Amino acid sequence: MRSIRRQLTLTLIALLILISFSAALQGYRSSMLKSSELFDAELIALANSFTHVALLQTSQQFDSGENIALQLWKKDTLFVSSFNTPERKIGKFSTGFSDNNFAGKRWRVYSHLSQKGQIWIMVAQPLQGRFELADKMIIAAMAPIILTIPLLALIIYFAVSRGLKPLRSLSEALRRRSPRNFEPLSIDAPATELAPMITTLNSLLSRLQAAFEREQQFASNAAHELRTPLSVLKINLHNLRKDTVSDSNIQRIDKLHQDTDRMIHAINQILLLSRTNPEYFEANSRQVDVYEVAQNVISDMYASIDNKQQTIELIGKPQVILSSEFALLTLFQNLIGNAHKYAPEEGRIQVHVHQEGSDVVIQVDDSGSGLNDDEYAKVLERFYRSSKHIEQKGQGIGLGLAIVNQIVDLHAGRIRLHRSTLGGLSVQVHLPLGRKREVDIA
């Protein structure tokens, strides 16, 4: 995830450094040009100074120092020179500048013909001196800028941080909101650039709230409206079966009875789904003993379990967490109900309630056929039904584990599905405090 502040800061610092060194390069070129002009003017003045010197007519050599070289030529004869020049001419017999190598250096040479047109005056300076002067000039000019780059970088960082403060305030306001809080955002003195964003977000929150309320209301109303006629239908089917003597008609009525039970089960699951929402959960949260809830669910379902001659074990000890009793009842009803439904006759069911670190762990295992490896993630989705379960039972609608998943989400917990040591499915639920929710598929 990229940080806007870091990206802006690094971009501005990079631009500052690029501009500074571009200016340094341009300054170096300008300094080099200016120093060349100054040194060239110095060479011209030096050459002119020798025009009227009387010693020009005397053949001799002299010491001119390291930074000046001199030759005086009369026609093709060298008669005056400095010790640091060779026997050959150091320049050209034409007025102007040239570059030449001698005495182990690169020299800038100026050739000049005397006023009487008899003597060529050649004076030279090392080019290295020009470069050193240009370097000193550019270093003197750029050193303050380079030394202030860290300070400028720090100023840029704080300026960017201050400029992004309204955005951080908006981010913090969104982070503190609960997932189902659709109230409009309110930020003191928002930045002009953020005002359209806040308006758009508030409009989106308003639409989401309306859509969520419509969904909740529809599910609740539809389920309540359908329960009564289905219950009446079930009674009528029961009475009709008592009055029917034909075996074929009895089979049809039994099939209708099963379909009615499946519809009632579906409606009850939809009602449970609509009630397992954050608002209901937060309003009814209290300290609940998870082990006690598991005992109560097993007690309520024991008659049905015993009818299939199944054995069920509850292993663990009391574990108290902050939760909703209704949510935990629904969780255990679905987990144990699924295990009971898909375990075979005389099968086994194990329910574990224990603590691992800061987590309360609920694990339900059965000896059924389990799931295919590619179905562990899919069964947590609404209305997904495993192919094995469709073949075994017809009354499921694929909401049981989806409801469990939603309840785990309410607790900010995590859920893990894998193959049980009993041979069937093992569902392991962690209900921790202060941990992000995860789905772990083994």
PyMOL commands that set and color helices and strands:
alter all, ss='L'
color gray80, all
select helices_A, chain A and resi 4-49+54-57+127-163+165-176+195-243+247-275+278-283+290-307+325-342+373-375+378-380+387-392+400-410
alter helices_A, ss='H'
color red, helices_A
select strands_A, chain A and resi 60-62+69-74+77-82+96-102+105-113+119-126+285-289+311-316+320-324+348-356+359-366+414-419+425-431+438-441
alter strands_A, ss='S'
color yellow, strands_A
deselect
rebuild
show_as cartoon
